[in-house]
Amino acid sequence: MTELKLPSLDYAALAPILIMLGAALVGVLVEAFVPRRLRNPVQLLLALAAVLAALTMVILNAGDRLITAGAAIAVDGPTLFLQGAILILAVMALLLIGERAVERGGAFVAHAAVTADSPDDRRQAEWAGGTTEVYPLTTFAIGGMLIFVAANDLLTMFIALEVFSLPLYLLCALARRRRLLSQEAALKYFMLGAYASAFFLFGVALIYGFTAGVEGRSAGVDFATVHAAVGSSSASQLLLFAGMALLAIGLLFKAAAAPFHVWTPDVYQGAPTPVTGFMAACTKVAAFGALLRVFHVAFAGAAWDFTPVLGALAVLTMLVGAVLAVTQTDIKRLLAYSSIANAGYLLVGVLAPSKAGLSGTMFYLVAYGFSVLAAFAVVTLVRDADGEATHLSRWAGLGRRSPFFASIFTFILLAFAGIPLTSGFTSKFAIFAPALEANQVWLVIAGVLTSMVLAFPYLRVVVMMWLSEPGEATPTVTVPGALTSAALVIGVLATLALGVAPAPLLDLANGAAEFVR
């Protein structure tokens, strides 16, 4: 009789994940037992405390380089750096989610089951407190993201993908106003996300079949087995290429890369703006963290095969994001296409086969996350009687009516455009330089040209805000509450600091840019 041997667990290394998932479970109990009037502050404090505790453990684990949980979780430099990035950006997102001063009751519907556009829906939009179930959903999503960037086998990665995706589908449907648009966005995201997950899982099955062709080694989907199989499997190469393609579809969907980007504009527009910011920052970190690990660890031996294909997708993504951003008339859709273009730039970093490419990509993820959360924080403040005024025509003359917040938004847009002395310039340099060293000149040329195109919609918004006269339709800028103010300050200062003095974070990323295999 074979003795069952349980895998060893390094609880300190797993602590950030366990803390976030534990806090999510406690948040469910809070919903059941804490009085409604106390739930929002209790849930917000619980979520922030959990994030800070998890971040503390990430810092304490900084020297760890190990594989644990039966080879399912890898704790190494990229894992810890990306987990820290997710948690820091999650603090900003939670501050926006917890804001209740900008709009009475917050950005979320009071009762998710209320019929859209009904009298009850209109009443809840005016006065009722927002649902607090958003906090355990958000902490579950954060926990899933922490697993996603640490996953050392494809099944664990799939489970993590579902753990953070399912809460996001629900969060997208919980907007206080424009409920039908919010529910439509959530349904589109869910349906397309389900297809992407199915592609990913089918890819896992094909890769498992491919690893069975390694003589003297059991089949498996852990990255060490896959890496060994890439160089020595006797199985058909078609299994490898088809499996890689299907896995890439699932990951590129989450990264919002073309042609798997079609959900992004509708979801960014329809979801509650704090949730949009959370997805734009944290989900992108998680998606590219997984892409880096899959293609730099598991399939590193097949780089000659996948680089041209992913390079073509990177160029397509940059073109789609830049060109379609020019045509947008809604600020949230504009930022969605900006996010798509930035996914293309990040793919350039993913394809740079060097330590500098890995560290530059990780730096870019952090810099972009701070900027995009600050941008969506400003979007939450530009309001009229019907809520957020997101149509670009409504922003005309905003610089005359509220020069301070128009200046902040102008600075963020200039960072997106890659103007020097902002984090956008430094981060683009950090990924284009390694690509040039790797002789991927065509990707850099595409990146520079699309960056020039993408600068046009950003500058158009700046011109509208400052050189147009405010009219009767120009909305006011609401005085931000303490939580939104804190998120704005963090985002703007980080965008400035990473442009003026990026060396500390670049050095940290460079020191962390080595995977455990």
N, C-alpha and C positions, 0 to 999 in steps of 0.2 A: 504494500500500500504506500503510495507516494505521500510524503508529508507536505502539507500546505504551508508554504513559506510566504508570509506577508511582506510587502515591500517596506523598506525603511523610509521614514518620514523625518525630514529636518524641519521641525516646527518653527524654528526661528526664521528660516528662509521662506517658509510658507505663510508667515505671520501676516504680511500685508493683505494677502488674499483672504485669509481666515477672518481677519478683523472686518473687512468690508462686507463679506457675506454674513458674518455674525451680526453686524449692525443692521443689515437689511432685514434679518429675521426679527431682531428686537423691534425694528420699525413697524413690522406687521403687528406685533403685540401692542405697541403703542396705539395703533389705530383701533384696536379692540378694547383697550382698558382705560385710556386717558380721555378725559372730557374734551369735547370738540373745541372749546374755546382755548385750550392749552396745547392742542396738538401741533399747531404750526411752530411755535417757539421750541417745543420739546423735540420735534422731528428735525428741525434745522440744526439745533445744537448737537443732537445725536449724530447726524450725518457729518457735520463739520468736525466733531471730535473724532469720529471714526477715520475720516480722511487724514487728519493730522497725526493720529496714532499710527496709521499705516505708513504715512510718509516718514515718521520717525524710525519705524522698523526698516524701511528701505535704506535710510541713511546708516543705520547701525549695521546693516548687512552689506555695506559698500565693498568690503573686501572679499565677499563670498564668490567662489567660482565652482559650482557644483551642479550635479544632476541628482534629483531626488524624486520621491513618489513613484518608484518603479520606472524610472527613466521617462516619466510623463512631463516633468517640470524641469526646466533648465534655469538656474539662477547664475547669471553672468553679467558682464558689463552692460550690453545692450538691454537685457531684461531690467536691471535696476535703474538704468537711465530712463528708459521709456516708462517704467512704472512710476518713477518720481515725476516725470512730465505729466502723465495722466492725472496723478493725484494733485499736483499744483494747479493744473488747469481746471480740475474738478472743483477746487475751492472757489475759483472765480465763477464757475457755472452754478454752484450751489448758492452763492450770494445773489445771483440774478434770479434763480428759481425762488429763493426765499423772500424776495422783495415784495412788500405789501403797501408801500407808501406811494409808489408811482401810480398805481391803479388800485382803487378800493377792492380788496379781496385778492389781488394778485393777478397773474397772467393765466390762471388755470380755472376751468369750470368748477362750479361748486358741487355738482352731481353729474357724474359722467353719463348716467342713463337718461338724463333729461332730453326730451325731443328737441332737435335743433329748430330754431325760429319759432318755437311755441311761446305762448305768454309766460310760462314758467321759465323758459330759457332767457327771455328778455329781462325778467325780474332778477334772476340770478346774476345776469351780466352787470346789473346796476349796483347791487349791494351785497350779495352773499359772499362769504369767505371761500376761497379756492380750496379744492380738494388737497388733502395732505398725503394722500397715497403716493404722490409724486416722489416723495423722499425715499421710501424703501425701493421704489422702482429705479430711481437714479442710483442708489447705492448698490443694488443688484447689478445694474449695468456697469458700474465702475469695477465691481469685483470680477465680472466676466472679462472686462478689458485687461485687467491685471493678469488673468490666466492666459488670455489670448497672446500677449506678447512674451509670455514665459513658456508656452506650450512646446514640448520637445517631441511630440508625436502628433500625427494628423487627426487621430480620433479625439484627443484632448483639445486640439485646436477647434474641431467642429463643435464639441460641447460648449467650449467657451464662446464661440460665435453665436450659438443660440442663447446662451445665458445673458449676453449683453444686447442681443438684437430684439428679443421678445419684449423686454421693458421699453425699448425705444419705440416699437410699434405702438404700444399703448400710450406713451407720453405724447406722441405726435397727434393723438386724437383728442387731447384734453384742453384745447384752447378755449378761453373764456368767451371770446367773440369770434365771429365768422366760423361757427361750428361746423357747417357743412363743408367748408373748405378744409378745415382741420381733419374732419373724418375722412374726406376723400383722400387727403394726403396720407393718412395713416393706412388706409386700405391699399393704396398704390404701393406704399413702402412694404407692407406686409406681403402682398401677392408677389411682387418682384423679388423681395428678400427670400421668400419661400423657394422660388425657382433657383435663385443663386445658391441657397443652401443645398438644394438637391444636386446641382452641378458639382458643388464641392464634395458632397458625400459620394457621388458616383466616381469622381476623381480619386478619392481615397481607395475605393474598391479596385480601381484599375492599377493604382500604384502597389497595392497589396499583392495583386496577381503578378506584377512585374518583379517584386522582391522574392517571389517564390522560385525564381530561376537561378538564385545564387547557390552554388553547390556547397554543401556542408554548413549551411546557415538557414535557420528557420525564417519563414516569411514574417514580415511585420511592417508597421507603419511608423515606427520611431525613426527619428532623423538619421541615427547612426546606421541603421539597417538600409534605409533608402539610399544614403550616400554610398554605402558599399555596393549596393545593387546597380547604381548608375554606372559604375566602372567595371562590373564583373558579371552581371546577370546574363543568362543565356536565353531569357524570354524575349519575345518580340519587342523591338524598339517602339512599335506602334503603341503598346501599352504605356510606355513611359511618356511619349509625346502627348497622347490623348489624356493621360492622367494629369500631366502638368498643365495642359490647356484647361481642363475642367476645374482644377484647383485654382488656377489664375482667375477664371471667371468669378468664382465665389469671393476671392480676395479683392479683385479690382472693382467689383460691385460695391463693396464697403468703402473702398478708397475713392469712389465716385470718378473712376477713369472711363473715358470713352472706349468702346461704344456701350458701356454698362452704366452710363451716367443718367439715363432718362428720368429716373426717379428724383434726382437731386433738386431741380428747380421747384417742382410742385411741393415736395416735402419741406424744403426750406421756407417756402412761402406760407404753407398752410399750418405748420407746426407752431406751437407757442414759441415766441422769439427766444426765451432762455433755453428751451430745448434745442432750437436750431443752433444756437451758439455752442451748446454742449456737444452736439453731433459734429459740427464743423471743426471743433478743436480736438476733443478727446477721441472720437471715433476715428478720425484721420490718423492720430498717433497710433491707435491700436491696429488699424488696418495695415499701415506701412510697417509697423513693428513685426507683424506676422509675415508680410511679404519679404522683408529683409531676412528673417530667419529661414523661411522656406527656400528662398533662392540662393542665399549665401551659405546655408548649412546643408540642407537635404539635397538640393540639386546643383551644388557648386560644380560638380563634374560635367554637367550638361550646359554650362554657360555659353559655349560656342553655339549651341542650338537655340536656346531661348532668347539670347540677347537681341538678335535682329527683330524678332516678333514683338517683344516688349518695347524695343526702341521705336518700332512703327506705331505701336499703341500710344507711346508717350507723345510722339509728334501729333498724332490724331487728337489726343486729349488736349494738348496745348492749343491746337487750332480750333477745336470745337469750343473750348472755354473762352478763348480770346475773341473769336469772331462773333459768337452768339451773345457775349456780354455787351457788345456794342449795340445790339438791338433791344435791350431790355428797358422797360419803363417802370419796373418795380424794384426798389432798393434791395429787397430780400432775394429776388431772383437774380439781380446783378451780382450780389455776393455769392449766390449759388454757382453761377458760371465762373466767377473768380476762383471759387474753391475747386472747380473742375480743372481749370488751367493750372492751378497750383499742384494738383495731383499729377499733372504731366511733368512739371518741373521736378517733383519729388521722384518720379520714375527715372529721371536722368541720374539722380543720385543713387538710386537702387542699382542701376546698371553699371555704375563705376566700380570695377572689381578691385577695390583697394580699401585700405583702412581709412583713408581720407574721404572716400566716397561714403562709407558707412557713417563716419562721424559727422560729415556735412549734412547728410540726410536727417540724422537725429537732431542736429542743431536747427535745421530748417523747420522741423515739426514743432519744436518748442517756440521758435520765434513766430511762426505763423499762428499758432494757437493763442498766444497772448494778443496778437493784433486782431484776430477775427472775433474773439470774445469781447474786446473793447468796442469793436465796430457794432456788434449786435447790442451791446449795452446802450450805445447812443441811439440805435434804432428804437429801443423801447421807450425812449424819452420824447420822441417827436410824435405828438398825439393831437387828436381833436376829440369831439364829443363821441365819435364812433370807435375810438381806440387809436391804435397806431396808424399814422399816416405814411404808408409805404410807397405810394405812387410818386415817381420822381418829380412830376410837375408840382407836387405839394411842397417840395423842398426848395423851390425857387425863392430866393430872397431870405433864406434862413439865416444867412450871415448877418443881415441887418437886424433881424429880430432877436437872435441869440448868438452873438459873435463868439462867446466862449466855447459853446458846444460845437458850433460850426468849425472853429479852429481845431478842436480835438479831432473831429471827423476828417477834416482836411489832412491833418497829420497822419491819421491811420491810412487814408487812401494813398497818400504819398509813399507810405511804407509798403503798401500792396504793390505800388508801381515800381518799387525798387530804387527809390531816390536815395542818394548817399546820406549818411548819418542817420539812417533808420535801419531797423532789423531786416527789412525786406532786401536792401542792397547787400548786406553782409551774408544773408542766408543764400541768396542766389549765387554770389561769388563762391560760397562754401560748397555748392554742388556742381557748378559749372567748371571750376578749376580741376577737380579730379577727373571729370569727364574729358577735358582737354588732354590731360596727362595720359588717359587711356585711349587716345586717338579717336574719340567719339565726337569728332568735330561737327558732324551733321546734326547731332542732338543739341549741341550748344548753339549752333546757328539758328536752329528752329526755336530754341528757348529765347534767344535774344530778339528775334523778329516778332514772335508772338507777345513777348513782354512789351514791345513798342506798340503793338496793336491794342493790347489790354490797357495800356496807359490812357488811351482815349476815353473810354467810359468813366474812368476814375476822374480825369481832368474835367470831363463834361459836368459831373456832379459838383466839382469844386467851383466851376464857372457859374453854374446855376445858383449855388448858395450865395456867392459873393457879388456877382455882377448883375443879378436880376433884382428887380424891385419886389418887395413883399406885397402880396395882394390879399384880398379877403380870404382866399382859400389857403393861405400860408398858415400852417398849424403853429401852435406854441410848443415850446420845449419845456416839459414838466421838470420841476425841481427834483433831482434824484434823491431817493432816500439814502440812508447810511450804507445799506448793502450794495446798491448799485454804484454809489460813489466810490466805495472801497474797490469794487471790481474794476471800475474805470481807471482809478489811480494805479492799480497794479498793472493793468494792461498797457496803459500809456507809458508809464515809467519803464516797464520791461522793453517795450518797443524802442524807446529812446536809448536805454542802456545797452541793448544788444546791437544797436547801430553804432554807438559811440565807443563802447568798450566791450567788444564781444569776446575778448581773449579768455576770460575765466570759463565761460560756458563752452567755448571751442576746445579749450584744454581738457575740460571735464569730459566732453563728448569723445575726444580723441583717446583719452585714457580708458574709456569704457568700450571702445570699438573693437572688441575681440570676443567672438562667440566661443562657448564651451562645446566641444564636439564629443 
